[in-house]
Amino acid sequence: MYHIFQNSGEVIKALGLKTKILITVVFSTLLILSVMLLSFSNNFNNKLFAATINDSDESETPGDKLIGGLLTADFDEGSCLSRYHKTFLYRKPSPYKPSEYLVSKLRSYEMLHKRCGPGTKAYKEATKHLSHDESYNASRSDGECRYVVWLADYGLGNRLLTLASVFLYALLTDRIILVDNRKDIGDLLCEPFPGTSWLLPLDFPLMKYTYGYNKEYPRCYGKMEENHSINSTSIPPHLYLHNLHDSRDSDKMFFCQKDQSLIDKVPWLIFRANVYFVPSLWFNPTFQAELIKLFPQKETVFHHLARYLFHPTNQVWDIVTRYYHDHLSKAEERLGIQIRVFRDQGGYYQHIMDQVISCTQREKLLPELSTQEESKVNISNTPKLKAVLVTSLSPEYSKKLRNMFSERSNLTGEIIEVYQPSGERYQQTDKKQHDQKALAEMYLLSLTDNIVTSARSTFGYVAYSLGALKPWLLYLPNDLKAPDPPCVRSTSMEPCFLTPPTHGCDADWGTESGKVVPFVRYCEDIWGLKLHDEL
């Protein structure tokens, strides 16, 4: 080794001055370049890491059982298995993450509900006033607790849509939501708020009037507005808000600023609805400013609220998990098809079957059948397994699909397996087992990768919005003929408000309700309003 270094030194001494300078310059240049390369590498890695963090902020991370803070950790997991398990065991992480403002608002609401909910001193004081005669004037202050009571009405899809709508209204107006417990809501959903209950006590003073709540109820806001019998100097202890398919314009405009200035002073609101009225809330400038902070991605309203509020009970969740494991878990892809027939007789109709097949094949959701010659060419060594989940009151639709793909091969060589959890022929609203099956099927549909649903079906609305899916909507058929085109792909995963007001709050302007704000537009498949993110 000594000889090597000695020889090297002699070689260097023998070099000329110019050569030594050249070596020094080259070495220095290489050193500078290596430092720059290292710096660039560090900057690149930092930017890549930052980009990864930013990307993760836009969507949920796998295994996040609190869904980006949407849920609170203050519940016992065993009491409601679906609350924390459903978010990461069966469904891909949602591409939509709740805003920090929404998370903060929900935590504040939970504290308010705990202070004002059933059994509290504040609740007992508030209900005392309801036993007074109608001459009681509520214009004086009665503390921080004000309430909105949701009445269970119509089918399960309608109920879930309106329950989310009324809860959002409660968030916007700092009211406590209490839900009608005389039906089966307690058998379907777990309590959503920790340390308290959202169930309206059965001894609530106004429950005896429940079946009399309609447009002609004396304290119906729409009726009082038309009769000019309500003003800021005479506020009743309670008001009834009627927001059903037969609502008058005076009923539908309850959300406007001038109306809210009166309604806001009423301590108790009784709300009966069968439509998803959320889109109209954005017409109120005050509400709109708050809604934009809560939901920067406007088409996520029901998606986030449903995942916060609606946790199936253990009995319902057992139906979901068992069926998923037995029939859907092994598939590489899952397609949901929800069929609702809006005819008095319901049942199976060939033109609807033709429409479903036309839509699914046209949109490449299901493969076309092949001839014998084609089947020989398209045999795959590792065929893809696709599970098709059909929900309908009629079992014939799934049987037809199952037979179609079992009797003949298809052009893609896929293995198509068709399943239908139930087919009860007719809707049995308010029957516990029927509603539990319906809720389980909504959740199973929400676990699919793609979904086709019937236009105007609230059952389908719940399923696709819960699963963050943009559905293919089957057009309503006319004259027993399959429409052409058979379906349309929605650009929004929000439910449709089926019976909206015809105009915005400023009726004198004559502005159509679908043109008041750019992100509340007409639904693709039927006249109604739907939230979209701006194009």
C-alpha positions in Angstrom: 0.0 0.0 0.0 2.9 2.3 0.9 4.4 1.8 -2.6 1.1 2.7 -4.2 0.8 6.0 -2.4 4.4 6.8 -3.0 4.0 6.2 -6.7 0.9 8.3 -6.8 2.6 11.1 -5.2 5.5 11.0 -7.7 3.0 11.0 -10.5 1.3 14.1 -9.2 4.6 15.9 -8.8 5.4 15.1 -12.4 2.3 16.7 -13.7 2.4 20.2 -15.1 0.8 23.3 -13.5 -2.0 23.4 -16.1 -2.9 19.8 -15.6 -3.1 20.3 -11.8 -5.4 23.3 -12.3 -7.6 21.3 -14.6 -7.9 18.4 -12.1 -8.8 20.9 -9.4 -11.5 22.5 -11.5 -13.0 19.1 -12.5 -13.0 17.9 -8.9 -14.6 21.1 -7.6 -17.3 21.0 -10.3 -18.2 17.4 -9.5 -18.4 18.3 -5.8 -20.8 21.2 -6.5 -22.9 19.1 -8.8 -23.2 16.3 -6.2 -24.3 18.9 -3.5 -26.9 20.3 -6.0 -28.2 16.8 -6.8 -28.5 16.0 -3.1 -30.4 19.2 -2.5 -32.7 18.6 -5.5 -33.4 15.1 -4.2 -34.3 16.4 -0.8 -36.6 19.0 -2.2 -38.2 16.5 -4.5 -38.8 14.1 -1.6 -40.2 16.9 0.5 -42.6 18.0 -2.3 -43.6 14.4 -2.9 -44.3 14.0 0.9 -46.3 17.2 0.9 -48.3 16.1 -2.1 -49.0 12.9 -0.4 -50.3 14.7 2.6 -52.4 17.0 0.5 -53.9 14.1 -1.4 -54.7 12.4 1.9 -56.5 15.5 3.0 -58.9 15.2 0.1 -60.1 11.7 0.9 -60.2 9.3 3.8 -57.4 7.0 4.7 -58.0 3.2 5.0 -58.8 2.0 8.4 -60.0 5.4 9.7 -63.0 4.3 11.8 -63.9 7.8 12.8 -64.2 8.9 9.1 -61.9 11.9 9.3 -63.4 13.0 12.6 -67.0 12.8 11.4 -67.7 10.3 14.1 -67.0 10.7 17.8 -65.1 8.0 19.7 -67.4 8.3 22.7 -69.5 5.2 22.1 -69.0 1.6 23.2 -68.3 -0.3 20.0 -70.2 -3.4 21.0 -73.5 -1.5 21.5 -73.6 -0.6 17.7 -71.2 -2.7 15.6 -72.0 -0.8 12.4 -70.9 2.6 13.7 -67.2 2.0 13.5 -66.9 -1.2 11.5 -68.8 -0.3 8.4 -66.4 2.5 7.4 -63.4 0.3 6.6 -64.3 -3.4 6.7 -66.7 -3.5 3.7 -66.3 -0.3 1.7 -63.4 1.5 0.1 -62.4 4.8 1.7 -64.7 7.5 0.6 -63.0 10.0 -1.8 -64.8 12.7 0.1 -63.5 13.9 3.5 -65.7 15.9 5.8 -64.6 19.5 6.4 -63.0 20.6 9.6 -65.9 23.0 10.1 -68.5 20.3 9.8 -66.6 18.1 12.3 -66.4 21.1 14.8 -70.1 21.9 14.2 -71.1 18.3 15.0 -69.1 18.2 18.2 -70.8 21.5 19.3 -74.2 20.1 18.4 -73.5 16.9 20.5 -72.8 19.1 23.6 -75.9 21.1 23.0 -78.1 18.0 22.6 -76.7 16.6 25.8 -77.7 19.9 27.6 -81.2 20.1 26.1 -82.2 16.5 25.2 -84.9 14.4 26.8 -84.7 14.0 30.6 -82.8 17.3 31.1 -84.0 20.2 33.2 -84.1 22.3 30.0 -86.3 19.8 28.2 -88.7 19.6 31.1 -89.0 23.4 31.3 -89.5 23.7 27.5 -92.3 21.1 27.4 -94.2 22.9 30.3 -95.0 25.8 27.9 -96.7 23.4 25.5 -99.3 22.5 28.0 -100.4 26.1 28.1 -103.4 27.3 26.1 -102.9 28.8 22.6 -102.9 32.3 24.0 -99.4 31.7 25.4 -97.0 34.1 23.7 -93.5 32.6 23.0 -91.9 35.9 22.0 -90.2 36.1 25.4 -86.9 34.3 25.8 -87.1 30.7 27.1 -83.4 29.9 27.3 -81.0 28.4 24.8 -83.0 25.2 24.0 -85.2 25.2 20.9 -86.5 22.1 19.2 -87.6 20.6 16.0 -89.6 17.4 16.1 -89.4 15.0 13.1 -92.5 12.9 12.4 -91.9 9.5 10.8 -93.9 9.3 7.6 -94.1 7.3 4.4 -91.5 4.6 3.3 -88.1 4.1 4.7 -86.3 5.9 1.9 -88.4 9.0 2.4 -87.8 8.8 6.1 -84.1 8.7 5.9 -83.9 11.5 3.4 -86.2 13.8 5.4 -84.5 12.9 8.7 -81.2 14.0 7.2 -82.9 17.2 5.9 -84.4 18.1 9.2 -81.1 17.4 11.1 -79.3 19.8 8.7 -82.0 22.4 9.3 -81.4 21.8 13.1 -77.7 22.4 12.6 -78.3 25.6 10.7 -80.8 27.0 13.3 -79.2 25.7 16.5 -82.2 23.5 17.3 -82.4 20.1 19.0 -83.8 17.4 16.7 -86.1 14.8 18.3 -87.4 11.9 16.3 -90.8 10.3 16.4 -90.4 6.9 18.1 -93.8 5.4 17.7 -92.8 3.6 14.5 -89.7 1.3 14.3 -86.8 3.9 14.1 -85.3 2.5 17.3 -85.2 -1.0 15.8 -83.4 0.3 12.7 -80.9 2.8 13.8 -78.5 3.3 16.8 -78.5 6.5 18.8 -76.2 9.0 16.9 -75.4 11.4 19.8 -73.3 10.3 22.8 -74.6 10.5 26.3 -78.2 11.4 25.4 -81.1 10.3 23.2 -82.7 11.7 20.0 -85.9 9.7 20.6 -88.9 11.9 21.4 -90.5 10.7 24.7 -93.9 9.0 24.2 -95.5 11.4 26.7 -94.6 14.5 24.6 -97.6 16.8 25.0 -98.2 17.3 21.3 -98.2 13.7 20.2 -102.0 13.4 20.6 -102.3 15.7 17.6 -99.9 13.8 15.4 -102.5 12.4 13.0 -104.1 15.8 12.7 -101.0 17.4 11.4 -101.8 18.5 7.8 -102.1 21.6 5.7 -105.3 22.7 7.6 -103.8 22.3 11.1 -104.4 25.6 12.9 -100.7 26.2 13.7 -99.5 25.1 10.2 -97.1 27.9 9.2 -98.2 27.9 5.5 -101.9 28.3 6.5 -101.0 31.1 9.0 -98.8 32.8 6.4 -101.7 32.8 3.9 -104.1 34.1 6.5 -101.7 36.7 7.8 -102.3 35.4 11.3 -98.7 35.3 12.4 -96.4 38.2 13.0 -93.4 39.2 15.1 -95.5 40.5 18.0 -97.5 37.3 18.4 -95.4 34.2 18.3 -97.1 30.8 19.1 -95.4 28.2 21.4 -95.2 25.8 18.5 -95.6 25.7 14.7 -96.2 22.8 12.3 -94.2 22.8 9.1 -95.8 20.9 6.2 -93.3 19.8 3.5 -94.9 16.9 1.7 -95.6 16.3 -2.0 -98.9 18.3 -1.7 -97.3 21.4 0.0 -98.4 24.9 -1.0 -96.0 27.6 -2.0 -96.5 29.1 1.4 -95.4 25.8 3.0 -92.4 25.3 0.7 -90.9 28.8 1.4 -90.3 28.3 5.1 -86.6 28.4 4.6 -86.5 32.0 3.2 -85.0 34.8 5.3 -88.2 36.7 5.9 -90.0 33.5 7.0 -87.1 32.4 9.2 -87.2 35.8 11.0 -90.5 34.6 12.4 -90.0 30.9 12.7 -86.7 31.4 14.5 -88.5 32.8 17.5 -90.8 29.8 17.9 -89.4 27.3 20.5 -91.0 24.2 19.1 -91.3 23.2 15.5 -93.2 20.0 14.4 -91.9 18.9 11.0 -93.6 16.5 8.7 -92.0 15.8 5.3 -91.6 13.1 2.7 -89.1 14.8 0.3 -85.4 15.7 0.5 -85.7 19.5 0.8 -82.0 20.2 1.3 -81.4 21.9 -2.1 -83.9 24.7 -1.2 -82.0 25.6 2.0 -79.2 27.0 -0.3 -81.6 29.7 -1.5 -81.4 31.5 1.9 -78.2 33.6 1.7 -77.6 33.2 5.5 -77.9 29.4 5.3 -75.9 29.4 2.1 -72.9 31.0 3.7 -72.9 28.5 6.5 -73.6 25.5 4.1 -70.6 26.4 2.0 -68.3 26.2 5.0 -69.9 22.9 6.1 -69.8 21.3 2.7 -67.2 22.8 0.4 -68.0 19.9 -1.9 -71.7 20.6 -2.3 -72.7 17.2 -3.5 -71.6 15.5 -0.3 -74.3 16.8 2.0 -76.3 13.6 2.3 -73.2 11.4 2.0 -71.7 12.9 5.2 -74.9 13.4 7.1 -76.0 9.8 6.5 -72.7 8.3 7.6 -72.9 10.4 10.7 -76.5 9.8 11.6 -77.5 6.3 10.3 -75.9 3.4 12.0 -77.9 0.2 11.6 -78.6 -1.7 14.8 -76.7 -4.9 15.5 -79.7 -7.0 14.3 -79.8 -5.2 10.9 -76.0 -5.1 10.7 -75.9 -8.9 11.1 -78.1 -9.2 8.0 -75.7 -7.0 6.1 -72.5 -8.7 7.1 -73.7 -12.3 6.7 -75.1 -11.6 3.2 -72.0 -9.7 2.1 -69.7 -12.5 3.2 -71.8 -15.2 1.7 -72.4 -13.6 -1.7 -70.4 -10.5 -2.5 -67.1 -10.6 -0.7 -65.3 -12.9 -3.2 -66.3 -10.9 -6.3 -63.7 -8.7 -8.0 -66.4 -6.2 -9.0 -69.9 -5.6 -7.6 -72.8 -4.1 -9.5 -76.0 -2.9 -7.8 -79.3 -2.8 -9.6 -82.3 -1.3 -7.8 -85.7 -1.6 -9.5 -88.8 0.2 -8.4 -92.0 0.0 -10.3 -94.3 3.0 -9.9 -97.5 1.3 -10.7 -100.4 0.3 -8.5 -100.0 -3.3 -9.3 -96.2 -3.3 -9.2 -94.8 -6.7 -10.3 -92.8 -7.8 -13.2 -92.9 -6.0 -16.6 -91.0 -7.1 -19.6 -90.3 -3.5 -20.8 -88.6 -2.7 -17.5 -86.5 -5.8 -17.8 -85.6 -4.8 -21.4 -84.7 -1.3 -20.1 -82.4 -2.7 -17.4 -80.6 -5.0 -19.8 -80.3 -2.2 -22.4 -78.9 0.3 -19.9 -76.4 -2.1 -18.3 -75.1 -3.5 -21.6 -75.0 -0.1 -23.3 -73.0 1.4 -20.4 -70.6 -1.7 -20.3 -71.8 -2.6 -16.8 -72.8 -6.1 -17.9 -71.4 -7.9 -21.0 -73.4 -8.8 -24.1 -74.2 -12.4 -24.7 -72.1 -14.2 -27.3 -72.8 -16.7 -30.0 -71.4 -20.2 -29.9 -68.6 -19.2 -32.3 -67.7 -16.1 -30.2 -67.7 -18.0 -27.0 -65.0 -20.3 -28.2 -62.8 -17.3 -29.0 -63.4 -15.3 -25.8 -62.8 -18.0 -23.2 -60.5 -16.6 -20.6 -58.0 -18.6 -18.5 -58.7 -16.5 -15.4 -62.3 -15.2 -15.8 -63.3 -12.2 -13.8 -66.0 -12.7 -11.2 -68.7 -10.0 -11.1 -71.5 -10.1 -8.5 -74.7 -8.4 -9.4 -76.9 -7.4 -6.5 -80.6 -6.8 -7.4 -83.1 -5.2 -5.1 -86.7 -5.2 -6.0 -90.1 -6.2 -4.6 -90.4 -8.6 -7.5 -88.0 -11.6 -7.7 -88.5 -12.1 -11.4 -86.0 -9.5 -12.5 -83.1 -11.2 -10.8 -84.2 -14.7 -12.0 -84.3 -13.4 -15.6 -80.8 -12.0 -15.3 -79.5 -15.1 -13.6 -80.9 -17.4 -16.3 -79.6 -15.1 -19.0 -76.0 -15.4 -17.9 -76.1 -19.0 -16.8 -77.5 -20.3 -20.1 -75.1 -18.5 -22.4 -71.6 -17.3 -22.3 -70.8 -13.6 -22.8 -68.3 -11.6 -24.9 -65.9 -10.7 -22.1 -65.8 -14.2 -20.6 -66.7 -12.8 -17.1 -68.5 -15.0 -14.6 -71.7 -13.2 -13.7 -73.4 -14.2 -10.5 -76.8 -12.6 -9.7 -78.2 -12.3 -6.2 -81.4 -10.8 -4.7 -81.7 -10.8 -0.8 -85.5 -10.5 -0.8 -88.6 -10.2 -3.0 -91.6 -9.4 -0.9 -94.0 -8.5 -3.7 -95.3 -5.3 -2.1 -94.1 -2.6 0.3 -94.9 -3.2 4.0 -94.1 0.1 5.6 -93.9 0.2 9.4 -93.5 -3.6 9.7 -90.3 -4.1 11.6 -88.8 -7.1 9.7 -89.7 -5.6 6.3 -88.1 -2.2 7.2 -85.0 -4.0 8.6 -84.5 -5.9 5.4 -85.0 -2.7 3.4 -82.3 -0.9 5.4 -79.9 -3.8 5.1 -80.5 -3.8 1.3 -79.8 -0.1 1.1 -76.5 -0.7 2.8 -75.6 -3.7 0.6 -76.3 -1.6 -2.5 -74.0 1.2 -1.1 -71.2 -1.4 -0.9 -71.2 -2.0 -4.7 -68.7 -0.5 -7.2 -71.3 0.8 -9.7 -75.1 1.2 -9.3 -78.1 1.5 -11.5 -81.3 2.8 -9.8 -84.9 3.7 -10.8 -85.7 7.4 -11.3 -87.7 9.0 -8.5 -86.9 6.1 -6.0 -85.9 7.4 -2.6 -84.6 3.9 -1.8 -82.1 4.2 -4.6 -81.2 7.8 -3.6 -80.2 6.7 -0.1 -78.1 3.7 -1.4 -76.0 5.5 -4.0 -75.4 8.7 -1.9 -74.4 6.6 1.1 -71.9 4.8 -1.0 -70.5 8.0 -2.7 -71.7 6.5 -6.0 -72.8 8.5 -9.1 -75.6 6.3 -10.4 -77.0 5.4 -13.8 -80.6 6.5 -13.5 -83.3 4.5 -15.3 -85.7 6.9 -17.0 -89.4 6.5 -16.1 -91.0 4.4 -18.8 -94.1 5.6 -20.7 -96.8 3.5 -22.3 -95.3 0.2 -21.3 -92.2 0.8 -23.5 -88.6 0.9 -22.6 -87.2 4.5 -23.0 -84.5 5.2 -25.5 -82.0 6.0 -24.2 -82.8 3.7 -21.3 -80.7 5.6 -18.6 -78.5 8.6 -17.9 -75.4 8.8 -15.7 -75.8 11.4 -13.0 -73.1 14.0 -12.5 -73.9 14.2 -8.7 -74.4 11.7 -6.0 -76.9 13.9 -4.1 -80.6 12.8 -3.9 -83.2 14.7 -5.9 -85.7 17.1 -4.3 -88.8 15.7 -6.1 -91.4 18.5 -5.3 -89.4 21.7 -5.0 -90.7 25.3 -5.1 -91.1 26.7 -8.5 -89.1 29.8 -7.7 -86.5 31.1 -5.2 -87.2 33.3 -2.2 -87.5 36.5 -4.3 -90.7 35.4 -6.1 -91.2 38.8 -7.7 -88.1 38.2 -9.8 -89.8 35.2 -11.4 -86.5 33.2 -11.3 -87.0 29.5 -11.8 -85.8 27.5 -8.8 -83.4 25.5 -11.0 -81.7 28.8 -12.0 -81.4 30.7 -8.7 -77.8 29.5 -7.9 -75.5 27.6 -10.3 -75.0 24.6 -8.0 -78.8 23.8 -7.5 -79.9 22.5 -10.9 -82.7 20.3 -12.2 -82.3 16.6 -11.8 -81.2 14.6 -14.9 -84.0 12.1 -14.9 -87.1 13.9 -13.6 -88.3 17.4 -12.7 -86.8 18.3 -9.4 -83.8 20.0 -7.8 -80.4 18.5 -7.1 -77.1 19.8 -5.7 -74.0 19.7 -8.0 -70.5 21.0 -7.6 -70.0 23.9 -10.0 -68.8 22.7 -13.4 
